[in-house]
């Protein structure tokens, strides 16, 4: 017989573990917020190690010009606003690791959602990121986005909005 009170400690152990877990994608709120379920437990994930355009828009240090530029960018590039919707599939199982209260979501093989967002110019590496492996991965993804002039790298004003977040 299965006892539900045993599930809570098991779930707590698996959520605090450093190893990936499999969770089902329940909802994609935006590029920087996804909802998952693990058995009967529902939780939200924000991408690890990056600052997204949505973060910039919500930031108290972003100027009105930057906020307007983010809105204009998404109006002009609606597919970018829903990039996570095209990359991720609802009700699919994904490997997730938890780190610094954020999620490392393996969206496409070994490629994380964070890396895909940076590579498409929809995010930059978080300033002062201490994780050397992800710092390298995100630096390389930023170089590719800049070279191909994707997302924020295609627009000088938007690029200047992100300058405060690049280190």
C-alpha positions in Angstrom: 0.0 0.0 0.0 1.2 3.5 -0.8 1.4 6.1 1.9 1.1 9.7 0.8 3.1 11.0 3.8 6.2 9.2 2.4 5.9 11.2 -0.8 6.7 14.5 0.8 10.2 13.6 2.1 11.0 11.8 -1.2 10.0 14.9 -3.2 12.0 17.2 -0.9 15.0 15.0 -1.3 14.7 14.9 -5.1 14.1 18.7 -5.4 17.2 19.5 -3.2 19.4 17.0 -5.0 22.1 18.2 -7.5 21.2 15.5 -10.0 18.7 16.2 -12.8 15.1 15.2 -12.2 12.4 14.6 -14.8 9.5 16.9 -14.6 6.5 17.5 -16.9 6.2 20.9 -18.5 2.7 22.2 -17.6 2.7 25.8 -18.8 5.0 28.3 -20.5 4.3 31.7 -19.0 7.1 33.5 -20.8 10.7 33.0 -21.9 11.8 33.4 -18.3 9.1 31.5 -16.4 7.8 27.9 -16.9 5.6 25.8 -14.7 6.3 22.1 -14.2 4.8 19.2 -12.3 6.5 16.4 -10.5 3.9 13.8 -9.5 1.3 16.0 -7.8 3.7 18.9 -7.0 3.7 22.0 -9.2 6.5 24.5 -9.3 7.9 27.3 -11.4 11.3 27.6 -13.0 13.3 30.6 -14.1 16.4 30.0 -16.3 19.7 29.8 -14.5 22.6 32.2 -15.0 21.0 34.7 -17.3 19.2 38.0 -17.5 16.3 38.0 -20.0 14.7 40.8 -21.8 11.7 40.3 -19.6 14.0 40.8 -16.5 15.2 44.1 -18.1 11.6 45.2 -18.6 10.7 44.6 -15.0 14.0 46.0 -13.6 13.8 49.2 -11.5 17.1 50.4 -13.0 15.9 50.1 -16.6 15.1 53.4 -18.2 11.7 54.2 -19.8 13.5 54.2 -23.1 14.8 50.7 -22.5 11.3 49.4 -21.5 9.7 51.0 -24.6 12.4 49.4 -26.7 11.7 46.0 -25.3 8.0 46.4 -26.1 8.8 47.6 -29.6 11.2 44.7 -30.1 8.6 42.1 -29.2 5.9 43.8 -31.3 8.3 43.7 -34.3 9.5 40.2 -33.4 6.5 38.3 -32.0 8.3 34.9 -32.5 11.0 36.1 -30.1 8.5 36.8 -27.4 7.2 33.2 -27.6 10.6 31.6 -28.3 10.2 29.2 -25.4 6.9 28.1 -26.8 8.6 27.0 -30.0 11.5 25.3 -28.3 9.6 23.5 -25.5 6.6 21.2 -25.8 3.8 21.2 -23.2 3.3 17.9 -21.3 6.8 16.7 -22.4 9.2 15.5 -19.7 12.4 17.6 -19.3 15.6 17.1 -17.2 15.9 19.9 -14.7 18.6 20.7 -12.2 18.1 23.3 -9.4 20.9 25.8 -8.8 20.8 29.1 -6.9 16.9 29.0 -6.7 16.8 28.8 -10.5 16.5 25.9 -13.0 18.9 24.4 -15.5 16.4 23.2 -18.0 17.8 20.9 -20.7 15.7 21.9 -23.6 17.4 20.2 -26.5 19.8 17.5 -25.6 22.6 19.0 -23.6 21.6 22.6 -24.6 19.8 24.4 -21.8 17.0 26.9 -22.2 19.3 29.5 -20.8 21.9 28.9 -23.5 19.3 28.9 -26.2 17.9 32.3 -25.0 21.4 33.8 -24.9 22.2 32.4 -28.3 19.1 34.0 -29.8 19.8 37.4 -28.3 16.9 37.2 -25.8 19.1 37.2 -22.7 22.7 37.9 -21.5 24.9 36.1 -19.0 24.1 37.1 -15.4 26.7 39.6 -14.1 29.2 38.1 -11.7 28.2 34.5 -12.6 30.5 32.3 -10.6 29.8 29.0 -12.4 32.9 28.7 -14.7 31.3 26.1 -16.9 28.1 28.0 -17.6 30.0 31.3 -17.8 32.0 29.9 -20.7 28.9 28.4 -22.3 27.0 31.7 -22.1 30.0 33.7 -23.3 30.2 31.6 -26.4 26.4 31.8 -27.0 26.6 35.6 -26.6 29.4 35.7 -29.2 27.3 33.7 -31.7 24.3 36.0 -31.1 26.4 39.1 -31.6 28.1 37.7 -34.7 24.7 36.8 -36.3 23.1 40.0 -34.9 20.2 38.1 -33.3 17.8 39.7 -30.8 19.2 42.5 -28.7 22.4 42.4 -30.8 20.5 43.6 -33.8 19.4 46.8 -32.1 21.9 49.3 -30.7 19.4 50.9 -28.2 18.3 47.6 -26.9 22.0 46.4 -26.7 22.7 49.5 -24.6 19.9 48.6 -22.3 21.7 45.3 -21.6 25.1 46.9 -21.0 24.4 47.2 -17.2 23.9 43.5 -17.0 27.1 42.4 -18.9 30.2 41.8 -16.9 
